[in-house]
Amino acid sequence: MPIQVLKPKFHVEECLAEIKECFDIGWFGMGFKTVQFEDAWREEYLNYREESVFRHDMF
């Protein structure tokens, strides 16, 4: 049985909707979506709520 290493394991339509939102407002750099993603990832996978895991000094 082959192992699928590059097959997406995420909700494609949900991800594309988030990308479309950024395109619609003209934001193509690191910003509010990056912060939202990192906060959600940190809380879900690290069970950690402090800001020190990811740095956002540039915002």
Sequence and secondary structure as in RCSB ss.txt:
>XXXX:A:sequence
MPIQVLKPKFHVEECLAEIKECFDIGWFGMGFKTVQFEDAWREEYLNYREESVFRHDMF
>XXXX:A:secstr
    SSS  S HHHHHHHHHHHHHHT  SSSHHHHHHHHHHIIIII    GGGS  TT 
